[in-house]
Amino acid sequence: MKPTSHAFSDNARRALNDATLQQALAKAGVGFVDKRRAALSELPEFDALREAGRAIKDHTLANLDHYLLRFEQQLVTSGGQLHWADTPDEACAAVLDICRKAGARMVAKGKSMVGEEIAVNDALEAAGLEVVETDLGEYIIQVAHEPPSHIIAPAVHKTRAQIARLFEDLHHQPGLTRPLETVPQIVDEARQVLREKFLAADVGITGANFLIAETGSTVIVTNEGNGDLSATLPRVHIVLASIEKVVPNLEDASVLLRLLARSATGQEITSYTTFFTGPRRRADADGPEQFHVVLVDNGRSRMLGGAFHEMLRCIRCGACLNHCPVYSAVGGHAYGWVYPGPMGAVLTPLMVGLDEGRPLPNASTLCGRCEEVCPMSIPLPKLLRELRRQEFARGLHPPRSRWALAAWAFFARRPQLYRWATRLGTRLLNRLSGGRGRFRSLPFAQAWTTARDLPAPQGDTFMAQWQRRKQP
């Protein structure tokens, strides 16, 4: 997926004017938020788990080299093979090499955000392989030729009616042409189509929610059986994972699993939580003949110990997206790359460059809700402000923004002048509002008033009120 993050403003404007998208986002957002709230209300020890999870990730990141080497050692001992990839191109080359050596023609792929990050589907299809996404949401967006709009619900931007029309146009096979009126009918139709793909696939690719250094195992959590089928039916299983997914042992993984499902979907645990440890053994009834793990860096090692070190704690639950007022208004495609929402506004500039991702850190109200709901307590507003600081230091702000900041700095360095100007501005804006208490249109604030009202100042400035209270 080629980044288009630089076009966030245009993307967002189209999203705000898309009535169908707005309908889908409104319905999905409420569901995620309500389910998470209900799940946490039944887990009084959530805050303690959150602290434990943060400690686990901090310890692992501080000793990342040790645990990655330990994971490799245990993986090889169990019969698996590890492939180190510094860049997306190296990762795709490793996957393609495995497929070629296996004589593969078809690949069944489970959901993987790292797979999206490295654009593995494009690489495999360019080499002549057929790649089929087997997660229902991923399958929907694949046949629609769209990227995912959410990290756990890729097709959240589509309505049931849109999906039904898509399937009716696509599946011209006997028994697959009836009108699709309900969700079970849509799911049943996808299941019939994908069942043949599972059986025909030579290679299965999955992601990994966690890597267990103690055992050399990989872990996936899903609510569909597609992940297990993609991993066990083909002759070769390839796991795509980023280096920060490793955790020391099974006990640590269990703590993070308790946080992940509740934060992501409001479940105590997902329908399937599967551990894979090496290829099929002689006594096993099924499983792959080969087991490969491709470990992707893609700039993460540069984040270690730096200003954005804490971002590596992210477990990809999507809670920050679900609670973000900006994401809820414009959806994932507006962010122009793989990772949307607050976590994407931090990760994308770090991975594709601040020149490309510059608009994303500014697409935030800094309300702090993302940090409040993050199960890993990642200080996302602080990281967004740091990216803004770097953007300003490099002169990447548009001229109007720089002039506005320079004007503000001029007044801010002169307190008496600042107080006089704010008092004058408050009174002027209050009068311009006509006593309504809000603006529906205001020069230089059209980006705000296009989609919402702008509150008008009420009363005097904070400093003036504070001075009056100080007086005896």
Backbone torsions as a table, in degrees:
resi	resn	phi	psi	omega
1	MET	NA	119.0	180.0
2	LYS	-76.3	128.3	-178.3
3	PRO	-63.9	137.4	172.1
4	THR	-129.6	33.3	-176.8
5	SER	-64.8	-27.0	179.4
6	HIS	-62.3	-20.9	-177.5
7	ALA	-99.1	26.2	-175.9
8	PHE	-55.0	-43.7	-176.9
9	SER	-59.5	-46.0	178.8
10	ASP	-66.4	-42.7	179.2
11	ASN	-60.5	-43.8	-178.5
12	ALA	-65.4	-39.0	-179.3
13	ARG	-63.2	-41.7	177.7
14	ARG	-64.4	-40.2	-178.8
15	ALA	-64.5	-40.3	-179.0
16	LEU	-66.9	-26.3	-179.8
17	ASN	-94.0	3.3	-179.4
18	ASP	-95.9	100.1	-174.6
19	ALA	-63.3	-37.3	-179.7
20	THR	-67.2	-42.1	177.2
21	LEU	-62.1	-43.3	-179.9
22	GLN	-61.2	-37.3	177.3
23	GLN	-64.0	-44.5	-179.1
24	ALA	-67.0	-42.2	-179.2
25	LEU	-64.9	-40.8	-179.0
26	ALA	-62.6	-42.6	-178.9
27	LYS	-68.6	-44.3	-177.3
28	ALA	-68.3	-42.7	-176.2
29	GLY	-60.3	-44.5	179.9
30	VAL	-62.8	-41.1	-179.2
31	GLY	-61.3	-47.5	-180.0
32	PHE	-61.9	-46.0	-175.6
33	VAL	-66.0	-45.5	-178.2
34	ASP	-65.5	-40.5	-178.9
35	LYS	-67.6	-38.6	177.7
36	ARG	-64.7	-44.3	-179.4
37	ARG	-60.0	-43.6	-179.8
38	ALA	-65.2	-39.9	-179.5
39	ALA	-65.4	-41.1	-179.1
40	LEU	-71.3	-30.4	179.7
41	SER	-66.2	-20.9	179.9
42	GLU	-97.9	7.3	-179.2
43	LEU	-130.3	83.8	-176.2
44	PRO	-62.1	-21.5	-178.7
45	GLU	-91.0	16.2	-176.9
46	PHE	-58.5	-45.3	-178.2
47	ASP	-62.6	-36.9	177.3
48	ALA	-67.4	-40.3	176.3
49	LEU	-63.1	-38.5	179.7
50	ARG	-61.6	-44.0	177.6
51	GLU	-64.6	-40.1	179.1
52	ALA	-65.6	-41.9	179.1
53	GLY	-63.0	-42.0	178.0
54	ARG	-62.5	-41.9	-179.5
55	ALA	-64.2	-38.8	178.8
56	ILE	-62.2	-47.7	-178.5
57	LYS	-67.4	-40.0	179.2
58	ASP	-63.2	-42.7	178.5
59	HIS	-63.8	-44.0	-178.2
60	THR	-64.2	-44.1	-179.3
61	LEU	-65.8	-33.3	178.3
62	ALA	-69.7	-19.9	-179.3
63	ASN	-128.0	37.5	-171.1
64	LEU	-61.9	-40.4	-179.6
65	ASP	-60.3	-42.2	179.7
66	HIS	-61.4	-47.9	-175.2
67	TYR	-72.9	-31.1	175.3
68	LEU	-67.4	-41.6	177.9
69	LEU	-67.5	-36.1	176.2
70	ARG	-64.7	-42.6	177.0
71	PHE	-60.1	-45.6	179.2
72	GLU	-59.9	-44.7	-179.1
73	GLN	-59.4	-46.7	-178.6
74	GLN	-70.7	-34.8	177.1
75	LEU	-62.1	-47.4	179.9
76	VAL	-64.3	-39.9	178.9
77	THR	-60.0	-35.8	-179.0
78	SER	-84.5	2.5	176.2
79	GLY	100.7	3.6	179.5
80	GLY	-90.1	174.6	179.3
81	GLN	-130.3	137.8	-179.9
82	LEU	-109.3	139.2	178.9
83	HIS	-126.8	118.1	179.9
84	TRP	-87.2	133.9	-179.5
85	ALA	-134.2	118.7	180.0
86	ASP	-80.3	-33.4	-175.3
87	THR	-126.8	164.3	174.9
88	PRO	-57.8	-39.0	179.2
89	ASP	-61.8	-42.0	178.5
90	GLU	-64.9	-38.6	179.5
91	ALA	-65.3	-45.7	179.4
92	CYS	-64.0	-38.3	178.5
93	ALA	-63.6	-39.3	178.9
94	ALA	-64.5	-43.6	179.8
95	VAL	-64.6	-44.8	-179.1
96	LEU	-64.0	-38.4	178.5
97	ASP	-63.3	-42.2	177.9
98	ILE	-62.0	-44.2	-179.3
99	CYS	-64.1	-41.3	-179.9
100	ARG	-65.5	-43.4	179.2
101	LYS	-64.7	-27.3	178.3
102	ALA	-86.2	-2.7	-177.9
103	GLY	64.7	34.1	-173.2
104	ALA	-75.4	146.1	173.6
105	ARG	-121.6	-28.5	179.9
106	MET	-130.1	139.6	-179.9
107	VAL	-122.5	125.4	172.9
108	ALA	-96.7	123.0	-171.8
109	LYS	-118.2	125.6	171.0
110	GLY	-82.1	169.9	-176.9
111	LYS	-64.3	132.4	-179.4
112	SER	-154.0	113.9	177.0
113	MET	-69.6	-31.8	175.7
114	VAL	-66.2	-35.8	174.8
115	GLY	-60.1	-40.4	175.6
116	GLU	-66.3	-40.3	-177.7
117	GLU	-60.3	-41.1	-177.7
118	ILE	-93.4	-2.2	-179.8
119	ALA	57.7	48.4	-175.7
120	VAL	-66.8	-34.1	179.4
121	ASN	-60.6	-44.2	-179.7
122	ASP	-61.4	-41.2	-178.9
123	ALA	-65.0	-42.8	-178.7
124	LEU	-70.4	-41.0	179.6
125	GLU	-67.5	-34.7	177.1
126	ALA	-64.8	-26.2	178.8
127	ALA	-88.9	4.0	175.2
128	GLY	94.2	7.6	178.7
129	LEU	-89.9	149.1	173.0
130	GLU	-90.5	126.0	-179.8
131	VAL	-117.6	126.8	-178.9
132	VAL	-121.2	120.3	173.7
133	GLU	-74.4	131.4	-174.3
134	THR	-108.9	-15.8	168.2
135	ASP	-66.9	136.0	-174.0
136	LEU	-58.0	-46.3	179.8
137	GLY	-62.9	-43.2	178.7
138	GLU	-66.3	-37.0	177.9
139	TYR	-63.4	-41.6	179.7
140	ILE	-60.0	-48.2	-177.2
141	ILE	-74.0	-26.0	176.8
142	GLN	-65.5	-47.6	-178.5
143	VAL	-72.8	-20.1	175.3
144	ALA	-86.9	-4.3	-178.9
145	HIS	58.4	48.1	179.3
146	GLU	-129.6	155.0	173.4
147	PRO	-82.0	164.8	176.5
148	PRO	-66.2	150.3	178.5
149	SER	-110.7	0.7	-179.6
150	HIS	-153.3	147.2	-174.4
151	ILE	-78.7	-18.1	175.6
152	ILE	-116.9	-17.7	178.7
153	ALA	-131.2	82.6	-169.2
154	PRO	-59.2	-30.7	-176.1
155	ALA	-107.2	27.1	-177.3
156	VAL	-63.7	-19.3	-178.1
157	HIS	-81.3	-5.4	-177.0
158	LYS	-104.5	143.4	176.3
159	THR	-86.9	164.5	178.7
160	ARG	-60.0	-39.7	-179.4
161	ALA	-63.5	-39.9	178.9
162	GLN	-63.9	-42.2	-179.8
163	ILE	-66.6	-40.9	179.0
164	ALA	-60.6	-45.4	178.8
165	ARG	-63.3	-39.1	180.0
166	LEU	-61.6	-46.4	-178.7
167	PHE	-68.4	-39.1	179.9
168	GLU	-63.6	-35.3	178.1
169	ASP	-75.2	-28.0	-171.6
170	LEU	-90.5	-41.4	-168.6
171	HIS	-96.8	75.4	178.6
172	HIS	-91.6	74.6	179.1
173	GLN	-133.5	152.9	177.3
174	PRO	-57.0	131.8	179.2
175	GLY	85.6	-5.3	-178.2
176	LEU	-122.1	25.5	-176.6
177	THR	-118.6	6.0	179.7
178	ARG	-70.2	154.8	176.2
179	PRO	-60.9	137.9	-179.0
180	LEU	-102.0	110.6	-174.5
181	GLU	-113.1	-17.9	-176.9
182	THR	-129.0	161.6	177.4
183	VAL	-60.9	-45.1	178.0
184	PRO	-57.5	-35.6	177.9
185	GLN	-66.2	-40.4	178.0
186	ILE	-63.6	-45.4	-179.5
187	VAL	-64.2	-43.0	-179.6
188	ASP	-61.9	-39.3	-180.0
189	GLU	-66.4	-44.2	177.5
190	ALA	-62.0	-38.5	-179.4
191	ARG	-62.8	-41.4	-179.9
192	GLN	-63.6	-41.6	-179.2
193	VAL	-67.7	-44.3	-173.1
194	LEU	-76.3	-24.4	-178.9
195	ARG	-57.4	-41.2	178.7
196	GLU	-65.0	-34.9	-179.0
197	LYS	-68.7	-40.7	177.0
198	PHE	-57.6	-44.2	-175.8
199	LEU	-72.0	-27.4	-176.7
200	ALA	-91.9	-14.6	-173.0
201	ALA	-68.6	138.8	175.5
202	ASP	-91.0	-31.1	-177.5
203	VAL	-131.3	138.8	172.9
204	GLY	-115.1	136.1	178.6
205	ILE	-120.0	131.0	173.8
206	THR	-130.6	167.7	170.3
207	GLY	-91.6	-162.0	175.9
208	ALA	-152.7	127.7	173.9
209	ASN	-77.0	-34.6	178.9
210	PHE	-147.3	153.7	171.8
211	LEU	-119.1	131.4	-175.5
212	ILE	-102.0	109.6	-177.6
213	ALA	-63.2	-36.1	-175.4
214	GLU	-63.1	-34.7	-173.4
215	THR	-119.2	-10.3	-175.1
216	GLY	73.6	21.5	-177.5
217	SER	-92.7	156.5	169.5
218	THR	-115.6	151.6	-175.7
219	VAL	-128.2	134.3	170.7
220	ILE	-126.3	145.0	175.4
221	VAL	-120.0	127.2	-178.2
222	THR	-143.7	164.5	172.3
223	ASN	-111.9	10.4	175.5
224	GLU	-129.8	160.0	179.2
225	GLY	-83.3	3.3	-174.0
226	ASN	-65.0	-33.4	-179.7
227	GLY	-64.0	-44.9	179.2
228	ASP	-66.0	-40.3	-179.9
229	LEU	-67.2	-38.8	178.2
230	SER	-65.8	-28.1	-176.4
231	ALA	-88.7	-29.1	-170.8
232	THR	-105.8	-27.6	-177.2
233	LEU	-79.7	-44.1	179.0
234	PRO	-67.8	161.3	-179.4
235	ARG	-69.0	-27.7	-175.6
236	VAL	-127.0	133.8	176.5
237	HIS	-115.8	124.0	177.1
238	ILE	-114.5	128.3	177.1
239	VAL	-107.0	126.9	174.9
240	LEU	-102.7	124.9	-178.0
241	ALA	-149.0	151.7	174.8
242	SER	-95.1	158.2	-166.8
243	ILE	-65.4	-25.9	-176.4
244	GLU	-80.6	0.3	-179.0
245	LYS	-78.0	-9.4	-176.8
246	VAL	-73.8	142.1	172.7
247	VAL	-131.9	156.8	-172.6
248	PRO	-62.5	-48.4	-170.9
249	ASN	-150.7	179.9	-176.5
250	LEU	-66.0	-36.3	179.1
251	GLU	-63.2	-42.2	177.4
252	ASP	-63.4	-40.9	179.0
253	ALA	-62.1	-36.9	-179.1
254	SER	-65.4	-35.7	177.0
255	VAL	-63.4	-46.7	-177.8
256	LEU	-68.9	-33.3	177.5
257	LEU	-64.5	-37.3	178.5
258	ARG	-66.0	-31.9	177.2
259	LEU	-78.6	-38.5	-171.0
260	LEU	-64.0	-55.0	-174.1
261	ALA	-64.7	-41.7	-179.4
262	ARG	-65.1	-38.3	-179.0
263	SER	-74.7	-32.1	-174.4
264	ALA	-84.3	-55.4	-172.1
265	THR	-124.2	1.2	-179.7
266	GLY	75.5	19.5	178.1
267	GLN	-98.8	153.3	172.4
268	GLU	-65.7	-40.8	176.1
269	ILE	-156.3	149.9	-179.6
270	THR	-69.5	165.0	-177.7
271	SER	-60.5	-36.5	179.8
272	TYR	-128.8	124.4	170.3
273	THR	-125.8	107.2	-167.4
274	THR	-119.3	133.3	177.7
275	PHE	-107.8	128.7	177.2
276	PHE	-113.9	128.4	-179.4
277	THR	-132.4	89.6	176.1
278	GLY	78.7	177.8	179.8
279	PRO	-77.9	179.5	-179.6
280	ARG	-63.1	136.1	175.5
281	ARG	-95.6	168.8	-175.3
282	ARG	-58.8	-35.2	-176.8
283	ALA	-84.2	-7.3	-177.3
284	ASP	-77.7	142.5	179.9
285	ALA	-78.1	-26.9	179.7
286	ASP	-152.2	-176.1	-178.7
287	GLY	121.2	165.5	-177.0
288	PRO	-77.0	155.7	175.5
289	GLU	-79.1	-28.0	179.3
290	GLN	-128.9	145.3	180.0
291	PHE	-132.5	116.7	-177.2
292	HIS	-122.5	142.8	173.0
293	VAL	-122.6	123.6	176.6
294	VAL	-104.4	112.2	-177.5
295	LEU	-95.5	121.9	-173.2
296	VAL	-107.0	131.0	174.8
297	ASP	-92.6	-66.5	178.1
298	ASN	50.0	50.5	173.8
299	GLY	91.7	-5.6	-176.6
300	ARG	-68.6	-37.6	-179.8
301	SER	-63.9	-27.3	176.4
302	ARG	-71.3	-22.4	179.4
303	MET	-78.4	-23.2	-177.1
304	LEU	-59.4	129.2	175.6
305	GLY	73.2	2.7	-178.7
306	GLY	-104.4	-163.5	-176.4
307	ALA	-65.0	-23.0	-176.5
308	PHE	-112.3	19.7	-179.7
309	HIS	-53.2	-41.1	-174.5
310	GLU	-65.9	-20.5	178.7
311	MET	-65.3	-23.4	-179.5
312	LEU	-72.4	-6.6	174.5
313	ARG	-76.5	-14.0	-173.3
314	CYS	-56.5	131.6	178.4
315	ILE	-108.1	13.8	173.5
316	ARG	59.2	46.9	179.2
317	CYS	-85.2	-25.8	179.9
318	GLY	85.5	3.8	-178.5
319	ALA	-61.2	-37.3	-178.7
320	CYS	-65.9	-33.8	177.1
321	LEU	-66.7	-46.3	-173.5
322	ASN	-64.3	-25.7	-176.8
323	HIS	-105.4	2.1	-175.4
324	CYS	-85.9	124.3	179.6
325	PRO	-65.0	-28.6	179.4
326	VAL	-73.9	-50.3	178.0
327	TYR	-58.8	-41.9	-178.2
328	SER	-63.1	-23.1	-179.2
329	ALA	-89.4	-34.4	-171.4
330	VAL	-117.3	-14.3	-179.4
331	GLY	77.1	178.5	-172.9
332	GLY	-77.8	-32.8	-175.6
333	HIS	-65.3	-24.9	-179.7
334	ALA	-62.9	-27.2	-177.2
335	TYR	-74.8	-14.9	167.9
336	GLY	76.6	10.5	174.9
337	TRP	-156.4	-164.8	-169.8
338	VAL	-67.2	-42.7	-172.5
339	TYR	-105.6	114.5	179.1
340	PRO	-99.5	-176.4	175.7
341	GLY	70.0	-167.6	-178.4
342	PRO	-59.3	-42.4	-179.6
343	MET	-66.2	-35.2	176.6
344	GLY	-70.8	-32.4	178.4
345	ALA	-65.3	-21.9	174.3
346	VAL	-91.0	-49.1	-173.3
347	LEU	-68.7	-41.9	-173.9
348	THR	-59.9	-49.4	177.6
349	PRO	-60.8	-30.1	179.9
350	LEU	-73.8	-29.2	-175.1
351	MET	-96.3	-36.8	-178.3
352	VAL	-106.1	-4.7	177.5
353	GLY	106.2	142.7	-178.7
354	LEU	-67.0	-29.1	177.9
355	ASP	-60.8	-42.0	179.9
356	GLU	-78.3	-43.6	-173.2
357	GLY	-92.9	11.4	-174.4
358	ARG	-52.5	-39.6	-177.3
359	PRO	-67.1	-24.5	-169.4
360	LEU	-66.3	-46.6	178.0
361	PRO	-61.1	-21.8	178.7
362	ASN	-86.8	-10.7	178.3
363	ALA	-87.1	57.4	-177.2
364	SER	-153.4	141.6	174.7
365	THR	-87.2	-5.9	-175.5
366	LEU	55.2	36.8	-179.2
367	CYS	-71.7	-19.9	176.7
368	GLY	87.6	0.1	-178.3
369	ARG	-64.6	-33.4	179.8
370	CYS	-62.4	-44.7	178.2
371	GLU	-66.5	-36.0	-178.6
372	GLU	-62.1	-38.4	-175.8
373	VAL	-96.6	-9.7	-177.6
374	CYS	-64.5	122.7	-179.6
375	PRO	-68.4	-15.7	178.5
376	MET	-102.9	8.0	177.9
377	SER	52.1	41.6	178.2
378	ILE	-75.6	125.9	-178.0
379	PRO	-78.0	70.5	-174.5
380	LEU	-58.4	-42.2	177.6
381	PRO	-59.0	-39.1	178.5
382	LYS	-62.8	-41.7	-179.3
383	LEU	-68.2	-37.4	177.0
384	LEU	-64.5	-40.4	178.1
385	ARG	-65.0	-35.9	178.4
386	GLU	-65.1	-40.0	176.7
387	LEU	-64.9	-38.3	176.2
388	ARG	-63.0	-39.7	178.5
389	ARG	-62.5	-44.5	179.5
390	GLN	-64.9	-38.6	177.9
391	GLU	-60.0	-44.6	-179.7
392	PHE	-67.5	-41.1	-179.1
393	ALA	-62.3	-31.5	-179.5
394	ARG	-89.6	0.4	178.6
395	GLY	70.2	31.4	-177.9
396	LEU	-90.2	-9.5	177.0
397	HIS	-62.8	145.0	171.9
398	PRO	-65.7	154.7	-175.5
399	PRO	-53.5	-40.8	-177.0
400	ARG	-62.2	-39.0	179.1
401	SER	-66.1	-41.8	-179.7
402	ARG	-65.4	-39.3	178.3
403	TRP	-65.3	-40.0	-179.7
404	ALA	-65.0	-42.6	178.3
405	LEU	-66.2	-39.0	178.7
406	ALA	-64.1	-39.7	178.6
407	ALA	-65.3	-43.2	178.3
408	TRP	-62.3	-43.2	-179.3
409	ALA	-62.2	-36.8	178.5
410	PHE	-58.7	-47.3	-179.8
411	PHE	-72.4	-38.6	-176.6
412	ALA	-64.1	-28.3	178.3
413	ARG	-79.2	-6.3	-178.6
414	ARG	-126.7	84.4	-170.1
415	PRO	-53.0	-44.1	-177.8
416	GLN	-65.1	-42.9	177.4
417	LEU	-64.5	-38.6	179.4
418	TYR	-61.4	-45.7	-179.0
419	ARG	-65.7	-40.3	177.5
420	TRP	-62.4	-45.1	-177.6
421	ALA	-66.5	-40.4	-179.9
422	THR	-69.0	-37.5	176.5
423	ARG	-62.2	-43.7	179.9
424	LEU	-64.7	-44.8	-179.4
425	GLY	-64.3	-39.1	179.1
426	THR	-61.5	-46.9	-179.4
427	ARG	-65.1	-40.3	-179.3
428	LEU	-64.5	-46.4	-179.2
429	LEU	-65.6	-37.7	178.5
430	ASN	-62.1	-41.5	179.9
431	ARG	-69.0	-40.3	-179.9
432	LEU	-64.7	-26.4	-179.1
433	SER	-73.7	-12.2	178.9
434	GLY	66.3	25.6	179.2
435	GLY	78.3	5.0	-178.7
436	ARG	-79.9	-18.1	179.4
437	GLY	82.7	2.7	-179.0
438	ARG	-161.1	160.7	176.0
439	PHE	-115.5	134.9	171.5
440	ARG	-98.7	-11.5	175.0
441	SER	-156.4	136.7	-178.0
442	LEU	-154.7	130.4	177.8
443	PRO	-55.0	140.2	179.8
444	PHE	70.4	2.8	178.1
445	ALA	-127.9	23.4	-177.1
446	GLN	-62.7	-31.8	179.9
447	ALA	-62.2	-29.8	178.0
448	TRP	-84.2	-47.8	-171.9
449	THR	-77.2	-9.9	176.4
450	THR	-62.0	-38.2	-174.8
451	ALA	-113.8	-7.5	-177.8
452	ARG	-159.4	163.0	175.2
453	ASP	-78.9	151.8	175.8
454	LEU	-106.9	120.0	-179.8
455	PRO	-61.6	140.5	175.4
456	ALA	-90.0	148.2	178.3
457	PRO	-58.7	141.6	179.0
458	GLN	-119.5	127.1	178.2
459	GLY	74.2	-151.0	-176.5
460	ASP	-95.0	177.1	179.2
461	THR	-71.8	163.2	178.6
462	PHE	-60.3	-45.3	-177.1
463	MET	-62.8	-38.3	179.7
464	ALA	-66.5	-41.5	178.8
465	GLN	-65.7	-38.9	-178.9
466	TRP	-66.5	-41.1	178.6
467	GLN	-61.8	-40.8	179.4
468	ARG	-64.3	-39.0	-178.8
469	ARG	-68.7	-27.9	179.8
470	LYS	-71.7	-25.8	-176.9
471	GLN	-70.9	138.3	-179.0
472	PRO	-66.0	NA	NA
